[in-house]
Amino acid sequence: MTVTDDISCVRRLLAEATAAVGGDYFLLPVADAEGGEPVMHYRERVYAYELYHQLRVRWPAEWEYSLAGEVDKRGHPLIRGGLLDNAKPDLLIHVPGRMANLAAIEIKPVRADRYPGEDDAFQRDINKLLAFRDVGYTGSFLISFGESLDRMLDSGRVLRGYGVPIDRVELLHHRRPGEPAVAVSW
């Protein structure tokens, strides 16, 4: 397979795996303090761990790449500097022990209500993905899950205004369970 074929395979796997993420992993039911109906919350790690599972179920047995979650790059002899010193991407597709790095993936929920620091978190993840591209990762994907992309797209516009090449990050939006994440233009 060529690198282009490998990235196409990543896109296909992400579409299939996101479509298989169930409702309770997409929106986690949290017990209400007063005994009422559970309150639904977007939880990045719950979603990310289920996405990891769904990817592993579909992983091509003959593929040289492996899937890893939150690999800590602290102390790595080649991947360092700036944002990379303490980087732990949500998912990595690579060949461990070699600098055969296919893709870095970050995941972010997009909520209807804004929370403090949300815009900074979007921008930090975009910049982290760009830093991984600069050290040899072929692909970078930001998967957003939830209702609306408006604030994430606004963050992208801000970064583009500063000359940040956000087009090097593929944005996928997973609007609701049972549907695949789809590519969205910045």
Residue, then its C-alpha position, 0 to 999 in steps of 0.5 A: m500500500t502507498v501512504t495515500d492508500d494508508i490515509s484513505c484506509v484511516r478515513r474509511l476506518l474512522a467513518e465505520a468506527t464513528a458510525a458504530v459508537g453507541g448513544d451512551y458513549f456519545l452522550l453519557p447518562v449521568a445520575d441526577a443529584e435529586g434522583g430525577e432523570p439522568v442528565m446527558h453529558y458529552r465526555e471526551r474520554v468515554y467517546a475516545y475509548e469507545l472509538y478506539h475499541q470500534l477501530r480495533v474491531r475493524w483494524p486490518a490484520e495485515w496492516e503494519y500500523s498499530l493503533a495506540g491511545e494517548v501515547d505520552k511523548r515526554g522524553h522522546p528523542l525525536i518528537r520534542g519541542g514546543l507543543l510536543d514536549n508534553a503531547k499525548p494525542d488522543l489516538l496515534i496510528h504508527v509503527p512502534g519503535r520506528m519513525a513510521n508515523l501515519a496519523a495523529i488524532e484529536i477528539k473534542p466534543v462540541r456542546a451547545d453551551r460554551y465552557p471556559g477555555e473551550d476555544d483555547a482547547f480547540q486551538r491547542d489541539i489544532n496546533k498540536l496536530l500541526a506540530f505532529r505533521d511537522v515531525g513526520y506524521t502524514g495525516s492529522f485528524l480532529i474529530s468533533f462530536g456533538e451538535s454544532l461546529d460553529r465554535m470549532l470553525d470560529s477557532g479555525r478562522v482565528l488561527r487562519g487569521y494568524g497564518v496557521p495552516i489549518d488546512r493540514v488538519e482534517l476536520l471530521h464532524h460526528r453529529r449523532p450516534g449511528e451516523p459516520a463522522v463526515a469531513v467538513s471544510w474549514 
